[in-house]
Amino acid sequence: MENSDFRYLKDAHERVRAELEKVQRALADQDTAAARAALKKTREKFAQLEQYYLPMTEVRQLIYDADRVYYLGRATETAKKLRRAKTLLTRISQTGGEPVSSAALKVVVMIDELLETMVGEPTRVPTKLKTLGEKINLMAIKGDLILAGSKL
């Protein structure tokens, strides 16, 4: 889970900034139609940042923290972090349409299974945490593919 960076978040931010620059250029050229079109794209890119990338970053951190505190023997705190991640993923699933919903809800199921495993089969928890972390990293890094058919 340590093997990740924030390039995906920087890229999402850059897409918003690039669209804002298009709005500025169109306004400077007094091209109202182009400004409106660029503003619409800016809003779409900002919605993706706000409703997917930022919450997904928080989910990723919660999963990383859950992994860390589990190894410190703090199962209650681990479960709390996992439940918070589940809440955020549920919200993400409700905002972006089918591709986003499907991807987020699959991870919600993984978290539910992990929480059950913590009670019934604690020896399997490290493997499940690792798998969950890898899945979340992939969702963050490949967000542009997940968002391709979304309503955001």
Stockholm file with secondary structure:
# STOCKHOLM 1.0

chainA/1-152         MENSDFRYLKDAHERVRAELEKVQRALADQDTAAARAALKKTREKFAQLEQYYLPMTEVRQLIYDADRVYYLGRATETAKKLRRAKTLLTRISQTGGEPVSSAALKVVVMIDELLETMVGEPTRVPTKLKTLGEKINLMAIKGDLILAGSKL
#=GR chainA/1-152 SS CCSCCSHHHHHHHHHHHHHHHHHHHHHHTTCHHHHHHHHHHHHHHHHHIIIIIHHHHHHHHHHHHHHHHHHTTCHHHHHHHHHHHHHHHHHHHTTSCHHHHHHHHHHHHHHHHHHHHHHHCGGGHHHHHHHHHHHHHHHHHTHHHHGGGCCC
#=GC SS_cons         CCSCCSHHHHHHHHHHHHHHHHHHHHHHTTCHHHHHHHHHHHHHHHHHIIIIIHHHHHHHHHHHHHHHHHHTTCHHHHHHHHHHHHHHHHHHHTTSCHHHHHHHHHHHHHHHHHHHHHHHCGGGHHHHHHHHHHHHHHHHHTHHHHGGGCCC
//
